[in-house]
């Protein structure tokens, strides 16, 4: 059986690392490249974090591309603190590979080149702000037709944000990019929202057992999460849901299909995902919002990532 060809776009913090490790551990996946975007950390830290994950997983042959360092409008001065200043819990390792291991080609052109080289075969998994994707589709408007599927972690269903009052982190950091991607990407698009991830949280007991496995990968995960432990007795690996769905459709049991867009002008709602449940926008393109998860299958995927 042919492997699933993946391109993965990340702003590599701890949950991106977890999602990457799921893909890298999967015998069904062929990761053709990893593109980096600002988000959980500065772009240089994001690139270093991806290389560090690849080193831990013995997958240094996978090419890594440096992408955008700010939003399309270069808005704001972002504070990088949720996963520590470096995105991986400030648990530095002097033996980690440096930026010299990056490809010379930039992330946006790499996305276009790799997708065009494998028409209809690649699923793109986007786990950070959508800036690289937005730039890619503006450079090459036919790009979405060349994709198999697009999986996104981002947005929210109920107008309650975690970055601003009404917006989820990834969409809030670049609302224009999210707007462009959700309007210009016409391939089948699947979204793991903020609420979906939180409603499918795992327990701290699972988390402790997970990071205490006897493996190099588990010890790495325990190290980078030491200062960023799950809150309220819940372990939510946000980005891992999009990755899990990309690898195995049966992990998601139910979707809400509807047209969506992103609010750009609201004083409080800028960056909020808008659901067009009554078809007021008359958009032909619909997306699939994840609603129900097979948690046992998800736990199997995330457990295997550290073995």
Buried (B, 14 or more C-beta within 10 A) or exposed (E): EEEBBBBBBBBBBBBBBBBBBBBBBBEEBBBBBBBBBBBBBBBBBBBBBBBBBBBBBEBEEBBBBBBBBBBBEEEEEBEBEBBBEBBBBBBBBEEBBEEEBBBEBBBBBBBBEBBEEBEEBBBBBBBBBBBBBBBBBEEBEEBBEBBBBBBBBBBBBEBEBBBBBBBBBBBBBBBBBBBBBBBBBBBBBBBBBBBBBEBBBBEBEBBEEBBEBEEEBBBBBBBBBEEBEBEEEEBBBBBBBBBBBBBBEEBBEEBBEBBBBBBEEBEEBBBBBBBBEEEEBEBEBBBBBBBEBBEEBBBBBBBEBBE
